[in-house]
Amino acid sequence: MEKVSVTPNEFRWFKLYLPIPMGCCIITTVDQRGNVNAAPFAMCFPWNNSEENPQLIVMTNSMWHTSQNIENTGEFVVNWPEAKYIKETMITGRFYDDGVNELKEAGFTEIPSNKVKPPRIAECVGHYECKLNKIIPMGKHGYHIIGDVVDISLNKNIPEMTREERIKNIKLPIAYGGPVGEMHYFWGIPSDTVIKAPYSDEEEK
């Protein structure tokens, strides 16, 4: 296939020509007055995968309530919703006034976290409780937030599943971004068909 060079106006994942899939989480925080805040994020990844010091990185904007709360209180929770909660997840992404609890607006249920003040979301299948390690400013308003994972909790049935069973049964939403200037995203979910590709010819035998 012939190749063609293109020049994107901005290098952002939701503007890229290729629909690169991203996972979607909901980050919960509290402000200095104790008000709960929640917002969806697709740019959240493992940063340090060591068992001794697991860390996550969240790419965000310094102007958002989530970033400000994390900077002021040093704590946040990464909650992983299934695709059946996409509508509720998108509601948490609306721009509400300071102090509004997006979990209540979306109809999600708060449950206490084990080691941090921000709540977990009962409807989510997994939760990473984090404490702020550092903030890396990026550009005018970009923030890269590194969090130390201090507690991980999952639905009780998940730890006993094999990797293949988890892929088939846990329907985490896949975000593909949306058209610039339009207030919607495109989403997908993992397929029931799992392709197991071997690393070597020996593994095929």
Stockholm file with secondary structure:
# STOCKHOLM 1.0

chainA/1-205         MEKVSVTPNEFRWFKLYLPIPMGCCIITTVDQRGNVNAAPFAMCFPWNNSEENPQLIVMTNSMWHTSQNIENTGEFVVNWPEAKYIKETMITGRFYDDGVNELKEAGFTEIPSNKVKPPRIAECVGHYECKLNKIIPMGKHGYHIIGDVVDISLNKNIPEMTREERIKNIKLPIAYGGPVGEMHYFWGIPSDTVIKAPYSDEEEK
#=GR chainA/1-205 SS CCCCCCCCSSCCGGGSSSCCCEECEEEEEECTTCCEEEEEESCEEEEECCSSSCEEEEEEETTSHHHHHHHHHCEEEEEECCGGGHHHHHHHTSCCCTTCCHHHHHTCCEECCSSSSSCEETTSSEEEEEEEEEEEEETTTEEEEEEEEEEEEECTTSTTSCHHHHHHHCCCCEECCCCTTCSCCCEECCCSCCCCCCSSHHHHC
#=GC SS_cons         CCCCCCCCSSCCGGGSSSCCCEECEEEEEECTTCCEEEEEESCEEEEECCSSSCEEEEEEETTSHHHHHHHHHCEEEEEECCGGGHHHHHHHTSCCCTTCCHHHHHTCCEECCSSSSSCEETTSSEEEEEEEEEEEEETTTEEEEEEEEEEEEECTTSTTSCHHHHHHHCCCCEECCCCTTCSCCCEECCCSCCCCCCSSHHHHC
//
